[in-house]
Amino acid sequence: MHRVIARAREDLSVIVARDPSIRTRGEALLHPALPALWSHRVAHVLYTRGHRRLARILAYLARAVTGGIEIHPGARLGRRVFIDHGAAVVIGETAEVGDDVTIYHQVTLGAVGWWRDGRREPGARRHPVVGDRVVLGTNAIVLGPLTVGDDALIGAGSLVLGDVPPGARVMAPAAEVVQPLSAADREEADRLLRALATSGCW
């Protein structure tokens, strides 16, 4: 029991340390990551002991409560993992997440697809292994049985399909600022839209 309380306090301290909008442990109790992480710990124990259906029910309920944080009960999460905002985070069954990892919203640690995974040996890993102190930016997509090394940073919007060395930075291309259309170009674009669009497009 003492260990459970110590881990809970650690989780609250991590939220206060990494979320500037949270100033106290009391506020941290309302953070969406907590029910996801705490439920996952229970679900993971149930899953590893063969209570797969009960574990999946618990994971399903946690997803509903947290606004879409979906952590498969088979995934292994380290200590002091912080999920910021949390919406639409997906962590697959054979994924492994190290200690002190920060995960922003819309991150996927997934598989490449059933058409390839169906050809793997039974029990083979299908999802990423993420090292310690890794930061996964908003909408980062990391797919397959690859490894993200310790202290790596996966930038927002990145698609990662291969191993990432320790300490590396992976960045998606930044959006290009395009000059506003001229009046003539706007008129031509409107004309094309009227010619191509039908009422069914709206």
N, C-alpha and C positions, 0 to 999 in steps of 0.2 A: 504493500500500500504506500509506503514511504517513497518507493521508486516512482510510482504512478504520479504522486503529488509533485515530486521533484521535476518530472518530465513536463507536467502541466505548467508549472511555474516557468520552466525554461521556454516553453512555447510562447507564453505570454510576454516574457522578456524580449524574445526575438521580434515579436510584432511591434512592441514599443520601439525597439532599436531600428527597425527597417521601414516602418511606416510613419512618415513625419506627421500625419494627421491624427495619430494615436499618441496620447501623452501619458496614459496611466494603464496599469494592468486591468483596472475595472473597465475602461473603454475597450481594451483588447479582447475582453470576453465576448464582445459583440462583433468581432471580426469574422468575415465569412470563411476564412481558412480554418478556423478552429473546429467547427463541427466536421469538416471534411477530413482533417488530419486525425482527430480523435476517433471518429467513426472508422476510419481506415485501419487504425491500429487494432481495433477489436475485430474488424472484418478479416484482416490478414491472419490473425491468430486462428480464427474459425476456419478460414480457407486452408491453412497449412495442416490443420487437424482433421481435415476431411469433411467439414460441414460447409460444403461449397454453396448449397442453395441458400442457407441462412446468411452466409457471408455476402452473397450477391443481393439479397433482399436489403441488408443493412447498407450496402454501397448504393443501391437504388434510392433508398430513403435519404441518404446523405446528399445525393445529387439533387434531389427535389428541394431539400432545405437550403442548399448552398447556391442555388441559381446556376447549376450546371457544372460544378467541379466533379468530374467523373474519374475516380481512381479505382482501377480494378483491384479486387481483394488480393490477387496474386502478386501485385507489384510490391517491390521492397523500397521503402523510404528511409533515409537516414535521419539523423537528429538535426534539429534546428532548421528544417525545411520551411521556407516561407513562401506562401502563395498569395501574391498581392492581387487585390480585387477578386480574382478567382473565376470570373465568368468564363465558361466554355473551355476550361482546362481539361485535357484528356490524357491520362497516363495508363498505358496498356499493361496487360497481364504479366509479361516477363520483363518489364522495365525495372531498372534499378537506379535509384537516385541517392547520391551521396549526402554527406553532412554539409550543412551551411549553404544549401542551394537556394537560390531565389528564382521563383517562377512567376512571371507576369501573366495577365489574362490572355486567353485564346491560345495558349501553348499546347501543342500536341506532341506527346512522346508515343508514337504509334508504329504500326507495322506497315509494310509496303503494300499489302493486299493479299486476299485469300488465294488468288491465282498463283502467287509465288510461295506463300507460307504453306499451302497445302502440299508442296513438294519437299518441305523440310522434314528432317527426322523427327519422330515423336519426342516431345519434350525440348526440342531445340529452341533457343532464344529467338524471338521475333521482334523485340523492341530494344530501344537504346539502353546503354549503361551510361549514366551521367556521373562524373567524378565529383569530388568535393569542391565547394566554393564556386560552383558554376553559376552564372547568371543567364537565364533564358528570357529574352526580351519578348514583348508583346507580339502575339501571332507568329512566334517561331514554330516551325514544323520540323521535327526531327524524326526520321523514319528509318526503321529497319534495325537489325542487330549490330549497330555500330557503337563506337565508344567516343564519348566526349570527355577529354582529359581534364584533370584538376585545373581550376582557376581559369577555365575558358569562358569567353563571353560570346553568346549567340545573340546577335542583334535582332531588333524588331523586324518582323517580316521575312526572316531568313528561312530558306528551305535547305535542310541539311540531309544529305543522302550518303555521306561517307564519314570516316573517322575524323575527329578534330583533335589535334595534338594539345597537350597541356599548355595552358597559358595563351592559346591562340584566340584571335578575334575573328568572328565570322559576321560579315555585314551584308545586308541586302542593298541593292542599288537605291540611292535616294531618289525621290520624285524630282522630276525636271520642272522648273518653272517656265511656263510657256506664255509668251506675250499675248495680251487680249486680242481677239479678232478685230480686224478693221470693220467698218460699217458695211463695206461691200462683201467681205467674207461672211459676216453674220447674215446678210440678206440671202446669199447663196446657200448657206447652211439651212436657213429656214425654208427656202424653196425646195431643197432636196428632201428635207424632213416631211414637208407637206406632200411631195410626190410619192415618197416611199411608205409613209405611215398609213395605216388604216385604222378604223375605229377599234379593231381587235387588238391593236398594239397598246392601247391605253388600259 
